[in-house]
Amino acid sequence: MLKRVKETLRDAPVVKFGDYMYFVHPVTDGVPEMTPTLLEEIVDEIVKIADLDCDRLITAEAMGIPVTTALSLKTGLPFSIIRKREYRLPGEFKVDQQTGYSNGTMSINGVRKGDRVVFIDVVLSTGGTLRAIVKALRSIGAVLKDVIIVVEKGEGKAALEKELGVCIKTLVKVDIVDGKVWIIG
């Protein structure tokens, strides 16, 4: 029931970037440290809820990498990383991304038309990263089998699901109230 994840989220410090309230947690930031038991708890839950009848797992650099690596090891599925840099490889697809606290260009390599993929990320707040990646995967012609997010922050998920026509599965929902992380539900 994600006991460790919820405990560590409740204790996570909150910092402010401009007007954006940001919680700092091992899963979402690698700070202070990611423990094997925390990672294993997350991966076990993903295996329970995800449609893993796919060709590959996809994640975005950087914090989705530990969770997706562990999931790959557990399931035997290969994975690709959407990188924050350009490699100029044949078939590379650029993604313009904008979040509540940053923006930039990301690059997708190794995903082809018809690939059945599951996208995994660690946090959904503004939806900027997910929106850009879903649109890019569709432009490539990949089949998005599932979207799994470890931590959902705020109220944007339902509108994003409607906009993108996807079901977003989240493990834990949180909000920041008075400078503290609160678990919802």
HELIX and SHEET records of a PDB file:
HELIX    1   1 LYS A    3  ARG A   10  1                                   8    
HELIX    2   2 PRO A   26  ASP A   29  1                                   4    
HELIX    3   3 PRO A   36  ILE A   49  1                                  14    
HELIX    4   4 GLY A   64  THR A   75  1                                  12    
HELIX    5   5 GLY A  128  ILE A  140  1                                  13    
HELIX    6   6 LYS A  157  LEU A  164  1                                   8    
SHEET    1   A 2 VAL A  14  PHE A  17  0                                        
SHEET    2   A 2 TYR A  20  PHE A  23 -1                                        
SHEET    1   B 6 PHE A  79  ILE A  82  0                                        
SHEET    2   B 6 ARG A  56  ALA A  60  1                                        
SHEET    3   B 6 ARG A 116  LEU A 124  1                                        
SHEET    4   B 6 VAL A 143  LYS A 153  1                                        
SHEET    5   B 6 ILE A 168  VAL A 177  1                                        
SHEET    6   B 6 LYS A 180  ILE A 184 -1                                        
SHEET    1   C 2 PHE A  93  GLN A  98  0                                        
SHEET    2   C 2 ASN A 103  ILE A 108 -1                                        
END                                                                             
